[in-house]
């Protein structure tokens, strides 16, 4: 896969991840934390604000992987 295409796919995946993750975290927060105190809100948003890094790291690791060398037939 050409490196430019791989970077484009990675950038689109990262943007989609952030958008979807923010939507899901907001839906959970609105549905579950409506009557909770400020410390629960702080803990939830601190945890959910850090948790998105795990899937993003997977995408970034995929982006920096070197392509496998092609085998040349004799």
N, C-alpha and C positions, 0 to 999 in steps of 0.2 A: 504494500500500500504506500503510495507516495506520501511523503512527510507533510506536505501542505494539506492534503485531504485528511490525514490523521489529526492534524491540529484543528482543522475546521470542525470535524466531528467531535473532538474533545471539547472545544469551546462551546458548541451547541449543547452538548450533554451537560456541561457544568452550569450553563445558564438555565436549562430545563430543570436540573436538580435543585437549584436554589429556588426557583419559582414554585415548583411542586412542593418542596420541603416547607417553604414559608406558608403556603396555603394549608397544608396538612397540620402544621404546628398551630396555626391560627384557629383552624376549625376545632382542634382538640382543646385549645385554651378557652375558646368561647363556650364550648359545650360542657367542659368539665370544671373549669375554674371560675365560673361566674360568681359564685358566692364564697370563694376562698379569700384568705387574707393576703396582704402584700408580700409576706415572706414566702408563701406558696407560689405566688406569681413569680417572684424573683428566682426561686429555685427552678421552677419549670422553664422559664425563659433562659436561664443560665445553662441548664442542662441541654435544652433543645437547640440553643445557639451554638453549642460546641459539638453536638452529635452529628450535624450535617457534614462535619469534616471527614468522618470515616468513609462515606461513599465518594466524597470528592478526592480523597487520597488515592482510592482505587483507580479513578479516572486519570488522575495525574500520573500515577505509576505506569498505566498503560501508555500514556502519551510519551513518556521518556524511554520506554523500552526500545532498544536498538532492533532494527529489522533483522530477521535471520538471514544469513548469507545463502544465496542460491547455490545449489549444487550444479556444477558444470558437468555435463555428460561428456565422456571421452569420445 
